[in-house]
Amino acid sequence: MSEWLQSGTEAEALEWLHEAGCTDGLPVVIPTPDRVARLVVATGMPPDQSLGVMGPAGCTATIEKVATAAVMAGCLPDHMPVVVAAVQAVIQDEFDLTEMQGTTHCTAPLLIVNGPARAACGGISGGYGALGPGYRANASIGRALRLAMMNIGGARPGISDMALLGHPGKFTYCLAEDEENSPFEPLHVSLGFDPSDSVVTVLGAEAPHSVMYSGDADLEDNAERLLKVLSIGLTNLATNNAVLGGGAAVVALNPDHANILAQARLGRREVAGRLADLCRFTVGEMKTIHAGFAGKADPSTVRSCFADPSQILILVAGGGGLYSMVMPSWCAGSHRNQFVTQPIVMNEFCEIPVASS
């Protein structure tokens, strides 16, 4: 069990947390015993239950420690199923958490939520501005994972977290798929889950890269033009996906762009396959910019940015219009920065009374 620190006022406690490096730089909710216990109770699990070990510090992520991070992030009890699942996801070996926390790359865990948990866990947004301000569940859940990675995993900027600049997603990086406005089956169904399942998919990703395309239904190659634009944003020669290859990436299509592809009778698998075909370079092209990474292969040799189309995660989110987003990744670590999926367990979680203060 945790040892509790004493402070005269919450203002003093906040300053102590800042000085101790326990915050993300923004004010946090003070994790008093009552507040932490409330979120522990919401999980339906004992406070000392272990979810696994978080690197690079190698500390055990107990339910109580995770609840402490969630309190600090401003989470409600309803958010806890996703927070717990997100921690379980990044602890999986395939996620390479220790390596990801120590890289100089700007990677941050992007959480994609599918299934009933989108509504049941506080209303996680997948619509207009889903990766921006204004959505408590998105902001608090993603922030809880970050604070856990710092205070349990031990990631400290310039000490163990060696990202040269980082990006704002390292504060919080969470959204839902807009399944209702998608012409495709939900992402988690494509990954082998049932529509009724709740799932969080996590990938260490760069900040979103805006991709602009103005559709024209009169063009026979309307969908192909959109795919070419997406491929340019996804794996231009400035990205790790192009230079290192072998990793995963995310394409967040706005509903209008998704419909352009669907009207061309392209499903999620066909879109990923065509993008994988488009995301290729010759060794000669790479040598003009990255001679050290190009190696000594024949300049005409073609390199693929993705080992398999399944490494391209495609979801539908955001408002309709000109802009979609792509999120390249790090492409390193023992497992080459793969995405992981974790079921969100809902039936073990408990409803608790509204706090009186």
C-alpha positions as CSV (number, residue, x, y, z in Angstrom):
1,M,0.0,0.0,0.0
2,S,1.1,3.6,-0.6
3,E,2.5,5.9,2.0
4,W,0.6,9.1,2.2
5,L,2.3,12.5,2.4
6,Q,1.0,15.3,4.6
7,S,0.4,18.9,3.6
8,G,-1.3,21.8,5.2
9,T,-3.3,22.8,2.2
10,E,-4.1,21.5,-1.3
11,A,-2.2,24.5,-2.7
12,E,0.9,23.5,-0.8
13,A,0.4,19.9,-2.0
14,L,0.2,21.0,-5.6
15,E,3.4,22.9,-5.3
16,W,5.1,19.9,-3.7
17,L,4.0,17.7,-6.6
18,H,5.3,20.1,-9.2
19,E,8.6,20.4,-7.4
20,A,8.9,16.6,-7.1
21,G,8.4,16.2,-10.8
22,C,5.2,14.2,-10.3
23,T,3.1,16.4,-12.7
24,D,3.0,16.9,-16.4
25,G,3.6,20.6,-15.8
26,L,-0.1,21.4,-15.6
27,P,-2.1,21.7,-12.3
28,V,-3.4,18.4,-11.1
29,V,-6.2,17.2,-8.8
30,I,-4.6,16.4,-5.4
31,P,-4.8,12.6,-4.9
32,T,-6.2,12.5,-1.4
33,P,-6.9,9.0,0.1
34,D,-10.6,9.5,-0.3
35,R,-10.3,10.5,-3.9
36,V,-8.0,7.6,-4.8
37,A,-10.1,5.1,-2.8
38,R,-13.2,6.2,-4.8
39,L,-11.6,5.3,-8.1
40,V,-10.1,2.1,-6.7
41,V,-13.7,1.1,-5.7
42,A,-14.9,1.9,-9.2
43,T,-12.6,-0.7,-10.7
44,G,-14.0,-3.5,-8.5
45,M,-10.4,-4.7,-7.9
46,P,-8.2,-4.7,-4.8
47,P,-5.9,-1.7,-4.5
48,D,-2.8,-3.9,-4.5
49,Q,-3.7,-5.9,-7.6
50,S,-0.9,-5.7,-10.1
51,L,-1.5,-4.8,-13.8
52,G,2.2,-5.4,-14.6
53,V,5.5,-3.6,-14.6
54,M,6.1,-0.2,-16.3
55,G,9.5,0.7,-17.7
56,P,11.9,2.2,-17.6
57,A,11.7,2.4,-13.8
58,G,10.4,-1.2,-13.5
59,C,7.8,-0.3,-10.9
60,T,4.6,-2.3,-10.5
61,A,1.4,-0.7,-11.7
62,T,-1.0,-1.5,-9.0
63,I,-4.7,-0.5,-9.2
64,E,-4.0,2.1,-6.4
65,K,-1.1,3.7,-8.2
66,V,-3.1,3.8,-11.5
67,A,-6.1,5.3,-9.6
68,T,-3.7,7.9,-8.2
69,A,-2.6,8.9,-11.7
70,A,-6.3,9.0,-12.8
71,V,-7.3,11.3,-9.9
72,M,-4.5,13.6,-10.7
73,A,-5.6,13.7,-14.4
74,G,-9.2,14.6,-13.4
75,C,-10.8,11.3,-14.2
76,L,-14.3,10.2,-13.1
77,P,-15.1,6.7,-11.9
78,D,-16.7,6.1,-15.4
79,H,-13.3,6.6,-17.0
80,M,-11.5,3.8,-15.1
81,P,-12.3,0.8,-17.4
82,V,-10.5,2.6,-20.3
83,V,-7.6,3.8,-18.0
84,V,-7.0,0.3,-16.7
85,A,-7.1,-1.2,-20.2
86,A,-4.8,1.5,-21.6
87,V,-2.2,0.7,-18.8
88,Q,-2.6,-3.1,-19.6
89,A,-2.0,-2.3,-23.3
90,V,1.2,-0.4,-22.9
91,I,2.6,-2.9,-20.5
92,Q,2.4,-5.7,-23.1
93,D,5.8,-6.7,-24.4
94,E,4.8,-5.9,-28.0
95,F,4.4,-2.2,-27.1
96,D,8.1,-1.8,-26.2
97,L,7.2,0.7,-23.4
98,T,10.7,1.0,-21.9
99,E,12.3,1.6,-25.3
100,M,9.6,4.0,-26.3
101,Q,9.9,6.0,-23.1
102,G,13.6,6.4,-23.7
103,T,13.8,7.2,-27.4
104,T,14.8,10.6,-28.8
105,H,11.8,10.3,-31.2
106,C,8.6,12.3,-30.4
107,T,6.4,9.2,-29.9
108,A,3.4,9.2,-27.6
109,P,0.7,6.6,-26.9
110,L,-2.3,7.3,-29.1
111,L,-5.5,5.6,-27.6
112,I,-8.3,4.6,-30.0
113,V,-11.5,3.5,-28.3
114,N,-14.1,1.3,-29.9
115,G,-17.3,-0.3,-28.9
116,P,-19.9,0.5,-26.1
117,A,-17.2,2.0,-23.8
118,R,-17.2,5.1,-26.0
119,A,-20.5,6.1,-24.5
120,A,-20.4,4.2,-21.2
121,C,-17.0,5.5,-20.0
122,G,-17.9,9.2,-19.9
123,G,-18.6,9.9,-23.6
124,I,-15.3,9.6,-25.4
125,S,-15.5,11.8,-28.5
126,G,-14.7,10.8,-32.0
127,G,-16.2,13.8,-33.7
128,Y,-15.3,17.4,-34.3
129,G,-12.0,18.3,-32.6
130,A,-11.7,14.9,-30.9
131,L,-8.0,15.4,-30.4
132,G,-8.3,18.9,-29.2
133,P,-9.7,20.6,-26.1
134,G,-13.3,20.4,-24.8
135,Y,-13.8,16.7,-24.1
136,R,-13.2,15.7,-20.5
137,A,-13.1,11.9,-21.1
138,N,-10.6,12.2,-23.9
139,A,-8.4,14.6,-22.0
140,S,-8.5,12.9,-18.7
141,I,-8.1,9.3,-19.8
142,G,-5.1,10.1,-22.0
143,R,-3.6,12.2,-19.3
144,A,-4.0,9.5,-16.7
145,L,-1.9,7.1,-18.9
146,R,0.8,9.8,-19.3
147,L,0.9,10.5,-15.5
148,A,1.1,6.7,-14.9
149,M,4.0,6.5,-17.4
150,M,5.8,9.2,-15.5
151,N,5.1,8.4,-11.9
152,I,5.0,4.6,-12.2
153,G,7.1,4.1,-15.3
154,G,9.6,6.7,-14.3
155,A,9.8,8.7,-17.5
156,R,11.2,12.2,-16.8
157,P,12.1,14.6,-19.6
158,G,15.8,14.8,-20.3
159,I,16.6,12.1,-17.7
160,S,14.8,8.9,-18.8
161,D,12.4,10.3,-21.4
162,M,14.8,11.5,-24.0
163,A,12.4,12.8,-26.6
164,L,14.3,15.8,-28.2
165,L,11.1,17.9,-28.5
166,G,8.1,15.7,-27.8
167,H,4.7,16.8,-29.0
168,P,1.5,17.9,-27.3
169,G,0.1,14.4,-27.5
170,K,2.5,13.6,-24.6
171,F,0.0,15.4,-22.4
172,T,-3.0,13.4,-23.6
173,Y,-3.7,11.6,-26.9
174,C,-7.1,9.8,-26.8
175,L,-10.1,9.6,-29.1
176,A,-12.9,7.2,-30.1
177,E,-13.7,6.0,-33.5
178,D,-16.9,7.6,-34.9
179,E,-18.5,4.2,-35.7
180,E,-21.9,5.8,-36.4
181,N,-20.6,8.0,-39.3
182,S,-18.3,5.4,-40.7
183,P,-19.0,3.5,-44.0
184,F,-16.7,0.8,-42.8
185,E,-17.0,-1.8,-40.1
186,P,-15.5,-0.6,-36.7
187,L,-11.8,-0.8,-36.3
188,H,-12.0,-3.4,-33.5
189,V,-14.2,-5.7,-35.7
190,S,-11.5,-5.5,-38.4
191,L,-9.0,-6.6,-35.7
192,G,-11.1,-9.7,-34.8
193,F,-13.4,-8.5,-32.1
194,D,-17.2,-8.6,-31.9
195,P,-19.1,-5.4,-32.5
196,S,-20.4,-5.6,-28.9
197,D,-16.8,-5.7,-27.5
198,S,-15.1,-2.6,-26.1
199,V,-11.5,-2.3,-27.0
200,V,-8.7,0.2,-26.8
201,T,-6.0,0.1,-29.5
202,V,-2.7,1.8,-28.6
203,L,0.1,2.9,-30.9
204,G,3.2,5.0,-30.1
205,A,2.6,7.8,-32.7
206,E,3.9,11.2,-33.8
207,A,1.7,14.2,-33.6
208,P,-1.1,14.2,-36.2
209,H,-0.1,15.4,-39.7
210,S,-2.9,17.2,-41.4
211,V,-3.8,15.9,-44.9
212,M,-5.9,18.1,-47.2
213,Y,-8.0,16.8,-50.0
214,S,-11.0,18.4,-51.8
215,G,-13.1,15.6,-53.2
216,D,-14.7,15.8,-56.7
217,A,-17.3,13.2,-57.4
218,D,-17.0,13.9,-61.1
219,L,-13.4,12.6,-61.2
220,E,-13.1,8.9,-62.0
221,D,-9.9,8.7,-59.9
222,N,-11.3,10.7,-57.0
223,A,-10.5,7.9,-54.5
224,E,-7.1,7.2,-56.0
225,R,-6.1,10.9,-55.7
226,L,-7.2,10.9,-52.0
227,L,-5.1,7.8,-51.4
228,K,-2.0,9.4,-53.0
229,V,-2.4,12.4,-50.8
230,L,-2.7,10.2,-47.7
231,S,0.4,8.2,-48.7
232,I,2.4,11.4,-49.1
233,G,1.5,12.5,-45.6
234,L,1.9,9.1,-44.1
235,T,5.4,8.2,-45.4
236,N,7.2,11.1,-46.9
237,L,11.0,10.8,-46.7
238,A,11.0,12.9,-43.5
239,T,9.2,10.2,-41.5
240,N,10.6,7.2,-39.7
241,N,8.0,5.0,-41.5
242,A,9.8,5.8,-44.7
243,V,13.4,5.8,-43.5
244,L,13.3,2.9,-41.0
245,G,10.2,1.0,-42.2
246,G,8.7,-2.0,-40.4
247,G,6.5,0.0,-38.0
248,A,2.8,0.8,-37.9
249,A,0.9,4.0,-38.5
250,V,-2.6,5.5,-38.2
251,V,-4.9,7.1,-40.7
252,A,-7.8,9.0,-39.2
253,L,-10.2,9.7,-42.1
254,N,-12.9,12.3,-41.7
255,P,-16.4,11.0,-42.7
256,D,-16.4,12.8,-46.0
257,H,-13.0,11.3,-47.0
258,A,-14.1,7.9,-45.8
259,N,-17.2,8.1,-48.0
260,I,-15.1,8.9,-51.0
261,L,-13.3,5.6,-50.5
262,A,-16.4,3.7,-49.7
263,Q,-18.1,5.0,-52.9
264,A,-15.2,3.6,-54.9
265,R,-16.1,0.2,-53.3
266,L,-13.0,0.2,-51.1
267,G,-13.2,-1.3,-47.7
268,R,-10.7,-0.9,-44.8
269,R,-8.6,-3.8,-46.1
270,E,-8.5,-2.5,-49.6
271,V,-7.6,1.0,-48.5
272,A,-4.7,-0.3,-46.4
273,G,-3.5,-2.5,-49.2
274,R,-3.5,0.4,-51.7
275,L,-1.7,2.7,-49.2
276,A,0.9,0.1,-48.6
277,D,1.5,-0.1,-52.4
278,L,1.8,3.6,-52.6
279,C,4.2,3.9,-49.6
280,R,7.3,2.8,-51.4
281,F,10.6,4.4,-52.4
282,T,13.6,3.4,-54.3
283,V,17.0,3.2,-52.6
284,G,18.1,5.9,-55.1
285,E,15.4,8.3,-53.9
286,M,16.3,7.7,-50.3
287,K,20.0,8.2,-51.0
288,T,19.3,11.8,-52.1
289,I,18.3,12.6,-48.6
290,H,19.3,9.8,-46.2
291,A,22.5,8.3,-47.6
292,G,23.4,6.8,-44.3
293,F,20.2,4.9,-44.0
294,A,20.0,3.9,-47.7
295,G,22.9,1.4,-47.5
296,K,24.7,-0.1,-50.4
297,A,21.8,-1.7,-52.2
298,D,21.1,-1.1,-55.9
299,P,19.6,2.4,-56.3
300,S,16.7,0.8,-58.2
301,T,15.8,-1.5,-55.3
302,V,12.3,-0.6,-54.0
303,R,11.8,-0.4,-50.3
304,S,8.3,-0.8,-48.7
305,C,7.5,1.5,-45.7
306,F,5.2,-1.2,-44.2
307,A,6.0,-4.9,-43.8
308,D,2.3,-5.6,-44.2
309,P,-0.9,-3.6,-45.0
310,S,-2.3,-4.7,-41.6
311,Q,0.2,-2.3,-40.0
312,I,-1.8,0.7,-41.3
313,L,-4.6,1.3,-38.8
314,I,-7.5,3.1,-40.4
315,L,-10.3,4.7,-38.4
316,V,-13.0,7.3,-39.0
317,A,-13.1,10.4,-36.8
318,G,-13.5,14.1,-36.8
319,G,-15.8,16.5,-38.6
320,G,-16.5,16.3,-42.4
321,G,-14.6,18.5,-44.7
322,L,-11.1,19.0,-46.3
323,Y,-8.9,17.5,-43.6
324,S,-8.0,14.1,-42.4
325,M,-5.0,13.1,-40.2
326,V,-2.2,10.7,-40.5
327,M,0.1,9.6,-37.6
328,P,3.4,8.1,-38.5
329,S,5.3,6.2,-35.8
330,W,8.7,5.4,-34.4
331,C,9.4,2.1,-36.1
332,A,12.0,1.0,-33.6
333,G,12.3,-1.0,-30.4
334,S,12.4,-4.8,-30.1
335,H,9.0,-5.2,-31.8
336,R,9.3,-2.3,-34.2
337,N,6.7,-0.1,-32.5
338,Q,3.7,-2.3,-33.1
339,F,0.2,-1.4,-32.1
340,V,-1.5,-3.4,-29.4
341,T,-5.2,-4.0,-28.6
342,Q,-6.7,-4.6,-25.2
343,P,-10.3,-5.5,-24.3
344,I,-12.0,-3.0,-22.0
345,V,-13.6,-5.0,-19.2
346,M,-16.8,-3.4,-18.2
347,N,-18.7,-5.9,-16.0
348,E,-16.0,-5.9,-13.2
349,F,-16.4,-2.2,-12.6
350,C,-18.7,-0.9,-9.9
351,E,-21.1,2.0,-9.8
352,I,-20.4,4.2,-6.8
353,P,-22.5,7.0,-5.2
354,V,-21.9,10.6,-6.3
355,A,-19.3,12.2,-4.0
356,S,-20.8,14.6,-1.5
357,S,-17.9,17.1,-1.8
